[in-house]
Amino acid sequence: MHFRPRTTYVVLLPENPLDTEEDNALLRTESLPQFDQLNVEKCWTGIGKLALDYESGVWELEDEIKDQREPATFDNIVGKLDQLEAPMNTAWGAIKTLYTVQNNVMNSSSYLKIHERARKARVHKFQSRPIYDACKNIYSTSDLDEAQRRVVRKFLLEARLNGIELPHEKATAFSATLRKLEHEKSNFKKKVIESTNRFSYNLQDPSVVRDFPESLLKSMAVEGADFKRGPWTVTLQPHVYNSFLEHCPLTEVRRNTYRAFNMRASNHISHELSNSVHIEDIRSLRKDQAQLLGYENFGQMSMETKMAGSVENVMSMITSLFAKAKKSQEKEISSLQDFAESRGFDLQLEAWDIDYWRRKQKRQLFNFEEQQLREYFPLEHVLVSLLEMCSELFGISFEEIKEGEVSTWHPDVRFFNIIDNCGEYLASFYIDPYQRPGEKLRTQQDSAWSLCLRSRSLAAHALPVSSLVFNFTPPTSPEQPTLLTFGEVSLLFRKFGSALQHLLTTVPYGEASGVTNIEWDAVELCSHFMQNWLYEPATLQRVSRHYESGLPLSGSSIQELIASHKHMAGYDLCSELYLAHLDIELHTRNEFWLDITRELWPTYRPFVLDKYDVHPCSNMSIMADVWAAAYYSNLWSRMLAADVFQAFKESNESVSEVGVRFRSTFLSLGGGCHPSEVFRAFRGRDPSPEALHQLCGLSQRKHHSHTESS
């Protein structure tokens, strides 16, 4: 949350205030972006003009409220804000897309500068007392529909969380607290990055890397051209570290690398790089922030923007999922120990051994090679199958627009319109499938994005547009198409699910349409829902087709692929539940962070906490990112999605009938209705963790799937 004193306004004029729609394509927000006419300078001056126009509009609205020219209504206050903000949001969608797909042109420094200008403009309305008071009055006295009530409530909550109701003395303290918090988080990140970069060592022995995949060898090679001969450098960068632990055959080397990773930013490295004090300072400042706003602790404050609604409900989910996950984990670790011993391993399994022996056991249990599996997932066939599935499920069709008819940022980019079965135009999206090293953004966490380019807004006469950006390997020849790993197929389905929620919304207000204003712990429901289809035999048979023979995966291969997804699912679930619980405890209790860690670890983890393991010191998601007291959110979304997907198996209706109901609730209502109400409207009850247990293979299904024959 951000706060700026309300006593003065600072207007930052754009560098070129004379920008017009004629000379700056960014300002043509009523049509599709003309990406070939955009550059960093036009984005900077364009967002400056749009931000100034927006701020001026907010000031005019404040004057109208003060003058009491007419009674405050939803349309003349909130509707006007929606109309004012739409051009800036649309321009911002184009800028965000450019940053992702042309990172060599729109680099992080330029992007952050433009982002800060847009943020300062947008936060302006949340610091306007006249608008806030008018919205309070509208909320309490007006006859609002559900979507309107959600929009106004969102405004009031965000303004309150920005400190608008605080008296001057507390407002000053609040602002100072947030500044200190940003400073501490920044220091935390820097120390994690510095300690991550400090560690590296060389491997010379080819026998150590003989089972390493080519992608890992290339990432580790000192000389790229000699990636097969070495030497190779082991680092703690996630794309190297995770794969290295899976493939390194030397127990001692795995242990040393694991320890190096989990002692980052701690006293084990150096006192100067330790984050221990920063953890306590961040926790304390977050508690101060929450208490200044009237909450008992930061965890309680976080629940204001979550579907769970309370820390107690989060803990109830964690407890119910953990009961079966722990039993499964115990069996899995026992089985893995037996397997490792049968292969000559004569030690007790430790944290650094799991990934290595797990990979070996999985390969022995499920007889398929990842590379051979790729041959069954050519991108074009997978994409066509995905679009056909969505057409049948949701009563829509896709129309690809020919190259050259729409401005794109690269010749590989494709553009589709979405049409209702009645022939009505609904939305559009771009898809940019292939990696372009040095050009596309690729972070440690993300290699694919579903980006909002334009939101649905009745006031702004705007329909949704989004861009889907991936980093798949481009085709090497017409005879050798792009072949996807199963993980990449899952990624495509997930990102498309997120895009559909933005594209098929019927909410008429930009502040609540699509994924905007959906509670954090429910926002990934549609992503996981689409991914869940890939664990149905009928879907896998449909989306798989060998690029040469044209044959789908065999029935036995499909069953093995589905079973492999459940391999050590209890262990994985316990790992995630541990971090979710740790996050909640760190933001609701006062005890020293290491004491809390040592208390929780033995409950969830199947081995003793290593004496060098101080992993919270390097957990940026919880300590320095937006996921504080919200780390559980992904699990909550997975729980919802599994339960929703189960409806397609249990219902006596056809799959398409259930699909239409899914579209009319989850895809249509977006942030215009509380996700609890959306869930009840679709499912007829509150969510249950049982479906997630079944999906992970932790308990047996009670119902046979009729989707398998659909």
ZAMARGU-4260 file (C-alpha; in steps of 0.2 Angstrom, whole numbers, plus 5000, padded with zeros to 4 digits):
<rodrens>
0) 5000/5000/5000 | 5006/5018/4997 | 5003/5034/5005 | 5006/5052/5001 | 5002/5067/5012
5) 4986/5075/5007 | 4991/5093/5011 | 4999/5097/4994 | 4998/5090/4977 | 5013/5088/4966
10) 5010/5089/4947 | 5024/5081/4937 | 5022/5088/4919 | 5026/5077/4905 | 5042/5081/4896
15) 5032/5085/4880 | 5015/5091/4886 | 5010/5094/4868 | 5009/5076/4864 | 4993/5072/4854
20) 4984/5057/4847 | 4991/5061/4830 | 5010/5061/4835 | 5009/5048/4850 | 5001/5031/4847
25) 5000/5027/4865 | 4987/5041/4867 | 4975/5032/4854 | 4968/5021/4868 | 4951/5018/4860
30) 4958/5007/4847 | 4971/4993/4847 | 4988/4998/4852 | 5000/5002/4837 | 5015/4993/4844
35) 5026/4997/4829 | 5024/5016/4833 | 5029/5015/4851 | 5045/5017/4860 | 5052/5022/4877
40) 5051/5041/4874 | 5033/5040/4868 | 5028/5029/4882 | 5036/5041/4895 | 5028/5057/4887
45) 5012/5048/4884 | 5009/5041/4901 | 5014/5059/4908 | 5000/5067/4898 | 4988/5053/4902
50) 4992/5054/4921 | 4991/5073/4921 | 4974/5072/4912 | 4968/5059/4925 | 4974/5070/4940
55) 4966/5085/4933 | 4950/5075/4931 | 4950/5070/4949 | 4953/5088/4955 | 4938/5093/4944
60) 4928/5079/4952 | 4933/5085/4969 | 4927/5103/4965 | 4910/5096/4959 | 4908/5087/4975
65) 4913/5102/4986 | 4901/5113/4976 | 4887/5101/4978 | 4881/5104/4960 | 4871/5088/4960
70) 4869/5074/4973 | 4883/5061/4973 | 4878/5045/4964 | 4887/5030/4958 | 4887/5036/4940
75) 4893/5053/4943 | 4906/5048/4955 | 4912/5030/4953 | 4907/5030/4934 | 4916/5046/4931
80) 4932/5039/4939 | 4930/5023/4929 | 4929/5034/4913 | 4944/5045/4918 | 4955/5030/4922
85) 4952/5019/4907 | 4964/5028/4895 | 4978/5027/4907 | 4975/5009/4911 | 4974/5004/4893
90) 4990/5014/4889 | 4998/5005/4904 | 4993/4988/4897 | 5003/4992/4881 | 5018/4998/4891
95) 5018/4982/4902 | 5017/4971/4886 | 5031/4981/4878 | 5042/4978/4894 | 5038/4960/4893
100) 5041/4957/4875 | 5054/4970/4871 | 5064/4970/4887 | 5080/4975/4877 | 5071/4992/4872
105) 5059/4994/4887 | 5072/4990/4901 | 5068/4988/4919 | 5075/5006/4923 | 5063/5014/4910
110) 5049/5003/4915 | 5050/5007/4933 | 5051/5026/4930 | 5035/5025/4919 | 5027/5014/4932
115) 5030/5026/4946 | 5023/5040/4937 | 5007/5030/4933 | 5006/5024/4951 | 5007/5041/4958
120) 4993/5047/4947 | 4982/5031/4951 | 4984/5033/4970 | 4978/5051/4969 | 4960/5046/4970
125) 4963/5035/4986 | 4969/5051/4995 | 4955/5062/4991 | 4944/5065/5006 | 4929/5073/4996
130) 4928/5058/4985 | 4930/5046/4999 | 4916/5054/5009 | 4905/5054/4994 | 4908/5035/4991
135) 4905/5032/5009 | 4888/5040/5007 | 4884/5031/4991 | 4889/5015/4999 | 4877/5017/5014
140) 4862/5026/5006 | 4862/5021/4987 | 4852/5006/4980 | 4867/4998/4972 | 4868/4981/4963
145) 4881/4968/4968 | 4895/4974/4956 | 4892/4992/4960 | 4893/4988/4979 | 4909/4978/4976
150) 4917/4993/4966 | 4913/5006/4979 | 4918/4994/4993 | 4935/4991/4984 | 4938/5010/4983
155) 4934/5013/5002 | 4945/4998/5007 | 4959/5004/4997 | 4958/5022/5003 | 4957/5016/5021
160) 4972/5005/5019 | 4981/5019/5011 | 4978/5029/5028 | 4964/5041/5023 | 4955/5040/5039
165) 4970/5043/5050 | 4972/5060/5060 | 4987/5070/5055 | 4999/5063/5069 | 4995/5045/5065
170) 4996/5049/5046 | 5013/5055/5048 | 5018/5040/5058 | 5010/5029/5045 | 5019/5037/5030
175) 5035/5035/5040 | 5032/5017/5044 | 5029/5013/5025 | 5045/5022/5020 | 5055/5012/5033
180) 5046/4996/5027 | 5051/4999/5009 | 5069/5002/5014 | 5070/4986/5025 | 5062/4976/5011
185) 5074/4983/4998 | 5089/4979/5010 | 5082/4961/5012 | 5081/4958/4993 | 5099/4966/4990
190) 5107/4954/5003 | 5098/4939/4996 | 5104/4943/4978 | 5122/4947/4984 | 5123/4931/4994
195) 5116/4921/4980 | 5129/4928/4968 | 5143/4925/4979 | 5142/4906/4978 | 5149/4896/4964
200) 5161/4882/4961 | 5168/4873/4946 | 5165/4854/4941 | 5178/4846/4931 | 5174/4828/4931
205) 5163/4823/4916 | 5157/4807/4925 | 5148/4818/4938 | 5137/4827/4925 | 5134/4812/4913
210) 5115/4811/4918 | 5113/4830/4917 | 5100/4836/4904 | 5107/4847/4890 | 5098/4862/4896
215) 5107/4861/4913 | 5124/4858/4905 | 5121/4874/4894 | 5116/4884/4910 | 5132/4878/4919
220) 5145/4878/4905 | 5159/4890/4908 | 5161/4891/4889 | 5144/4889/4880 | 5151/4880/4865
225) 5159/4867/4876 | 5144/4863/4887 | 5147/4844/4884 | 5165/4845/4888 | 5165/4857/4903
230) 5171/4864/4915 | 5154/4868/4923 | 5150/4881/4936 | 5137/4876/4950 | 5127/4892/4956
235) 5112/4895/4967 | 5102/4903/4953 | 5085/4894/4954 | 5086/4887/4936 | 5103/4879/4940
240) 5101/4875/4958 | 5084/4865/4957 | 5089/4855/4942 | 5107/4852/4950 | 5100/4844/4965
245) 5089/4832/4955 | 5104/4826/4944 | 5120/4827/4955 | 5125/4809/4960 | 5137/4814/4974
250) 5128/4816/4991 | 5141/4827/4999 | 5141/4839/4984 | 5122/4840/4985 | 5123/4843/5004
255) 5135/4857/5002 | 5125/4865/4988 | 5109/4863/4998 | 5117/4871/5013 | 5124/4885/5003
260) 5106/4889/4996 | 5098/4888/5013 | 5111/4898/5023 | 5110/4913/5011 | 5108/4930/5019
265) 5112/4924/5036 | 5126/4925/5049 | 5133/4908/5041 | 5139/4919/5026 | 5143/4935/5035
270) 5136/4947/5048 | 5135/4961/5035 | 5125/4950/5023 | 5113/4943/5037 | 5094/4947/5035
275) 5090/4941/5053 | 5088/4958/5060 | 5079/4964/5044 | 5066/4950/5046 | 5062/4956/5064
280) 5061/4974/5058 | 5050/4970/5043 | 5038/4960/5055 | 5038/4974/5067 | 5035/4988/5054
285) 5021/4977/5046 | 5013/4975/5063 | 5014/4994/5066 | 5006/4997/5049 | 4992/4986/5053
290) 4989/4993/5071 | 4989/5011/5065 | 4975/5006/5054 | 4966/4997/5068 | 4970/4979/5066
295) 4977/4968/5079 | 4991/4962/5067 | 4997/4961/5049 | 4989/4944/5046 | 4972/4951/5051
300) 4974/4966/5040 | 4979/4955/5025 | 4963/4945/5027 | 4953/4961/5021 | 4958/4957/5003
305) 4956/4938/5004 | 4942/4926/5001 | 4947/4916/5017 | 4941/4932/5027 | 4951/4927/5043
310) 4967/4919/5049 | 4956/4905/5057 | 4949/4900/5040 | 4966/4899/5033 | 4972/4888/5047
315) 4957/4877/5045 | 4961/4874/5027 | 4979/4871/5032 | 4974/4858/5045 | 4962/4849/5035
320) 4974/4847/5020 | 4988/4842/5031 | 4979/4828/5040 | 4980/4817/5024 | 4995/4825/5016
325) 5006/4820/5032 | 5000/4801/5031 | 5004/4801/5012 | 5021/4809/5015 | 5026/4796/5028
330) 5023/4782/5016 | 5031/4791/5001 | 5047/4794/5011 | 5048/4776/5017 | 5046/4770/5000
335) 5059/4782/4993 | 5071/4776/5007 | 5068/4758/5002 | 5071/4763/4984 | 5087/4772/4987
340) 5094/4758/4998 | 5090/4745/4984 | 5101/4756/4973 | 5116/4756/4985 | 5112/4771/4996
345) 5117/4767/5014 | 5112/4783/5023 | 5096/4790/5030 | 5088/4802/5017 | 5090/4820/5021
350) 5082/4836/5013 | 5096/4837/5000 | 5094/4819/4994 | 5075/4819/4991 | 5075/4827/4973
355) 5089/4816/4967 | 5081/4800/4972 | 5064/4805/4969 | 5069/4808/4950 | 5076/4791/4949
360) 5061/4782/4958 | 5049/4792/4946 | 5059/4786/4931 | 5058/4768/4937 | 5040/4769/4941
365) 5034/4777/4926 | 5041/4771/4910 | 5042/4787/4899 | 5056/4799/4894 | 5052/4817/4894
370) 5060/4820/4877 | 5050/4806/4869 | 5034/4814/4877 | 5038/4830/4869 | 5036/4822/4852
375) 5017/4820/4856 | 5014/4839/4860 | 5017/4850/4845 | 5012/4867/4849 | 5000/4870/4835
380) 4990/4855/4839 | 4990/4858/4857 | 4984/4876/4854 | 4971/4871/4842 | 4964/4858/4854
385) 4964/4870/4868 | 4954/4882/4858 | 4942/4869/4852 | 4939/4863/4870 | 4935/4881/4876
390) 4923/4883/4862 | 4914/4867/4867 | 4914/4871/4885 | 4910/4889/4885 | 4899/4892/4870
395) 4912/4903/4861 | 4922/4903/4845 | 4939/4910/4840 | 4943/4919/4824 | 4962/4922/4819
400) 4965/4938/4811 | 4977/4937/4796 | 4995/4944/4798 | 4996/4962/4794 | 4979/4967/4798
405) 4983/4970/4816 | 4999/4979/4822 | 5010/4967/4833 | 5027/4969/4840 | 5034/4954/4831
410) 5030/4943/4816 | 5028/4928/4827 | 5013/4936/4836 | 4996/4930/4832 | 4979/4939/4835
415) 4962/4931/4839 | 4945/4938/4841 | 4933/4929/4853 | 4915/4928/4846 | 4899/4922/4856
420) 4889/4908/4848 | 4876/4922/4844 | 4889/4930/4833 | 4892/4944/4845 | 4910/4950/4847
425) 4917/4948/4865 | 4936/4951/4866 | 4953/4949/4858 | 4970/4942/4863 | 4988/4942/4856
430) 4998/4926/4858 | 5017/4928/4857 | 5024/4910/4859 | 5042/4909/4856 | 5058/4914/4866
435) 5069/4928/4860 | 5084/4928/4871 | 5090/4945/4875 | 5073/4953/4870 | 5059/4945/4880
440) 5058/4947/4899 | 5062/4931/4908 | 5063/4932/4927 | 5068/4919/4940 | 5050/4915/4944
445) 5041/4918/4927 | 5043/4913/4909 | 5025/4916/4904 | 5013/4930/4906 | 4994/4933/4904
450) 4993/4952/4903 | 4978/4964/4903 | 4979/4976/4888 | 4962/4983/4890 | 4948/4980/4903
455) 4930/4980/4900 | 4922/4996/4904 | 4904/5002/4900 | 4909/5020/4904 | 4924/5020/4892
460) 4915/5010/4879 | 4929/4997/4880 | 4929/4978/4878 | 4943/4967/4884 | 4960/4963/4876
465) 4974/4953/4883 | 4991/4947/4878 | 4998/4930/4881 | 5017/4929/4881 | 5027/4912/4882
470) 5045/4907/4880 | 5043/4891/4870 | 5057/4885/4859 | 5054/4891/4841 | 5053/4878/4827
475) 5070/4874/4819 | 5062/4869/4802 | 5045/4866/4794 | 5047/4848/4796 | 5052/4850/4815
480) 5038/4860/4824 | 5039/4867/4841 | 5037/4853/4853 | 5032/4856/4871 | 5036/4847/4887
485) 5021/4842/4897 | 5026/4856/4909 | 5024/4869/4895 | 5007/4861/4890 | 5002/4864/4908
490) 5008/4882/4907 | 4999/4886/4891 | 4983/4879/4899 | 4985/4889/4915 | 4989/4906/4907
495) 4974/4903/4895 | 4963/4900/4910 | 4968/4917/4917 | 4966/4926/4901 | 4948/4919/4899
500) 4943/4926/4915 | 4949/4943/4909 | 4941/4941/4892 | 4924/4934/4895 | 4919/4945/4910
505) 4902/4954/4909 | 4905/4966/4923 | 4904/4983/4915 | 4916/4992/4927 | 4935/4993/4924
510) 4938/4992/4943 | 4929/4975/4945 | 4929/4967/4928 | 4939/4951/4924 | 4953/4947/4937
515) 4953/4965/4944 | 4946/4965/4961 | 4946/4947/4964 | 4952/4942/4981 | 4970/4937/4980
520) 4967/4919/4986 | 4954/4916/4973 | 4962/4924/4958 | 4971/4909/4951 | 4956/4898/4952
525) 4953/4898/4933 | 4971/4895/4929 | 4971/4879/4940 | 4954/4874/4933 | 4960/4874/4915
530) 4976/4864/4921 | 4966/4851/4929 | 4959/4846/4913 | 4976/4839/4908 | 4974/4825/4921
535) 4959/4818/4912 | 4963/4804/4900 | 4951/4810/4886 | 4959/4827/4887 | 4977/4820/4885
540) 4971/4809/4871 | 4964/4825/4862 | 4979/4837/4865 | 4992/4824/4861 | 4997/4820/4843
545) 5014/4813/4837 | 5022/4826/4826 | 5027/4813/4813 | 5014/4798/4815 | 4999/4809/4820
550) 4995/4796/4833 | 4989/4801/4851 | 4998/4795/4867 | 4993/4777/4870 | 4981/4773/4884
555) 4995/4766/4895 | 5006/4781/4893 | 4992/4792/4897 | 4989/4783/4913 | 5007/4783/4918
560) 5008/4802/4914 | 4993/4805/4926 | 5000/4794/4939 | 5017/4803/4938 | 5008/4819/4942
565) 5003/4811/4959 | 5021/4805/4963 | 5026/4811/4981 | 5011/4823/4980 | 5009/4822/4999
570) 5027/4827/5002 | 5025/4842/4990 | 5009/4847/4999 | 5017/4846/5016 | 5031/4858/5009
575) 5019/4871/5004 | 5008/4869/5019 | 5023/4872/5030 | 5028/4888/5021 | 5009/4894/5022
580) 5009/4891/5040 | 5026/4899/5044 | 5020/4914/5034 | 5004/4916/5045 | 5014/4913/5061
585) 5027/4926/5057 | 5013/4939/5054 | 5002/4935/5069 | 5015/4931/5083 | 5029/4941/5091
590) 5042/4927/5095 | 5059/4927/5086 | 5058/4921/5069 | 5070/4907/5071 | 5060/4900/5086
595) 5044/4900/5076 | 5054/4891/5062 | 5061/4878/5073 | 5044/4875/5081 | 5034/4872/5065
600) 5047/4862/5055 | 5046/4845/5063 | 5027/4846/5061 | 5028/4846/5042 | 5045/4841/5037
605) 5051/4822/5037 | 5069/4826/5042 | 5078/4836/5055 | 5081/4854/5052 | 5099/4856/5046
610) 5110/4867/5058 | 5114/4878/5043 | 5096/4879/5037 | 5090/4897/5040 | 5078/4898/5024
615) 5067/4912/5030 | 5082/4924/5028 | 5081/4921/5009 | 5062/4920/5007 | 5059/4935/4997
620) 5041/4930/4993 | 5036/4931/5011 | 5048/4944/5018 | 5050/4956/5004 | 5036/4954/4991
625) 5017/4956/4991 | 5014/4938/4998 | 5016/4942/5016 | 5002/4934/5026 | 4996/4928/5009
630) 5008/4914/5004 | 4993/4901/5007 | 4984/4909/4992 | 4990/4897/4979 | 4984/4883/4989
635) 4967/4891/4992 | 4965/4893/4973 | 4970/4875/4970 | 4957/4869/4983 | 4944/4879/4975
640) 4948/4874/4957 | 4949/4855/4961 | 4932/4857/4969 | 4925/4866/4954 | 4932/4854/4942
645) 4924/4839/4952 | 4907/4847/4947 | 4911/4841/4929 | 4913/4824/4935 | 4898/4822/4947
650) 4885/4832/4938 | 4871/4823/4928 | 4872/4837/4916 | 4882/4837/4900 | 4900/4844/4901
655) 4895/4858/4890 | 4880/4862/4901 | 4891/4863/4916 | 4904/4873/4906 | 4890/4886/4902
660) 4887/4888/4921 | 4905/4890/4924 | 4906/4904/4911 | 4891/4912/4918 | 4899/4912/4936
665) 4918/4912/4937 | 4922/4919/4920 | 4908/4931/4919 | 4907/4939/4936 | 4925/4941/4940
670) 4928/4954/4953 | 4910/4960/4952 | 4904/4947/4965 | 4913/4940/4980 | 4921/4923/4976
675) 4912/4915/4990 | 4895/4919/4982 | 4902/4915/4965 | 4907/4898/4971 | 4890/4895/4980
680) 4881/4900/4964 | 4891/4887/4954 | 4893/4873/4967 | 4878/4876/4978 | 4889/4875/4994
685) 4905/4881/5001 | 4922/4874/4996 | 4929/4858/5003 | 4947/4851/5002 | 4942/4834/4998
690) 4943/4836/4979 | 4961/4842/4980 | 4965/4827/4991 | 4958/4816/4976 | 4967/4826/4963
695) 4983/4823/4972 | 4980/4805/4974 | 4979/4807/4993 | 4961/4799/4994 | 4951/4789/4982
700) 4937/4796/4971 | 4919/4792/4975 | 4913/4796/4958 | 4918/4790/4941 | 4922/4803/4928
705) 4910/4805/4914 | 4922/4817/4906 | 4933/4803/4901 | 4921/4798/4888 | 4915/4815/4883
</rodrens>
